[in-house]
């Protein structure tokens, strides 16, 4: 993290970790993935709540759970389809957003338009979309004339607009924060506007700066900087406030413009080039996409066949390991089996996280959330089907409580904007703690 306590993915990458000063930013995709993960825990309650109240032999319990298992099976399949739909939609939305930001940065880099010229239309479009959303949610609610409908000051951007501006201007703030104290003074703010091709009346800029310099310190922090840019983009006209620049000013601008270009280019340093297989590089983009889709489906089919062939032998091998090593079946079920079943997600997430970029960190975290959602939907639907069609009984109360509790805590953590290394170690401890919790609950008689 930088001095402003914001995650900084710039080169060079950190090689040493600090419990409180290093970590990762949690994107909107991570937040949404956690919500989906939590939503898909609902089928556990459908089968577990009636299981608490059923007693008797296995056949009696199975008969009482049968209809609940059928309802859980339908919900699991429905959530599985919903999960696939949201992942496709989120992927498309993210791609479009990244493309819009890339276009805006390229436009600013060329110097063809000013900061307002590049961003005003995009910001106003988001404002209109949010206004329509508020009207659709509560058409009969009267907003205060001093708020934007969310109880916020008119001069403060919404969360979505703020995220857009931070994605484009975040590196600029850090570059113009010359002393690295996490604040910009009035001179640095004026230089920033000049370098990004703005010629707003000096009095207007001073008034906006003073509005957000609420403590009178002569500086504004990162969030205040974003809010000030939002006001200048949306609420100021194209006044120049005087005659054209003098020759020295023009010369100074030619030099400082190089800084704005460097900033816009530097923000792409943390992105990884998309890797295309060598045998596809000679194809057109359309042919590449078709070939990649065919290859992906082929690998899915092959993977499914491998699972069907080796799942039963794997279970037998794990059982035999427990017998020969004199290990209780509990540890095989809750240590060896989960590690083997989820190893692919863990390895893939570790690979992406090691690249230390915004994009790959998001991929790593959403992959783990996706694995949990898949276990809550697709895998759980198989259990529900077995209970319904094979007459089995649900006797996993301790395990269910541990699963739901861990996912609830993870949901809370994932709603934050960033996660430190210390938090990562806390999360790492959940696995052994959940195993201990299950052992304790079963020791006290919970099935």
Secondary structure, DSSP 4 states (H G I P E B T S, - for coil): --TTS----PSSPP-S--TTT-EEE--HHHHHHHHHHHHTTHHHHHHHHHHHH--SSHHHHHHHHHHHHHHHHHHHHHHHHHHHHHHHHHHHHHHHHHHHHHHHHHHHHHTSS-HHHHHHHHHHHHHHHHHHHHHHH-TTPPPPTTB-SSS-BTTS--HHHHHHHHHHHHHHHHHH-TT-SSEEEHHHHHHHHHHTT----HHHHHHHHHHH-TT-SSEEEHHHHHHHHHHHHHH------SSPPPHHHHHHHHHHHHHHHHHHHHTTTTPPPPP--GGGTTS-HHHHHHHHHHHHHHHHHHHHHHHHHHHHHHHHHHHHHHHHTT--HHHIIIIIHHHHHTHHHHHHHHHHHTT--HHHHHHHHHHHHHHHHHIIIIIHHHHHHHHHHH------HHHHHHHHHHHHHHHHHHTSSEEEHHHHHHHHTHHHHHHHHHHHHHHTT--
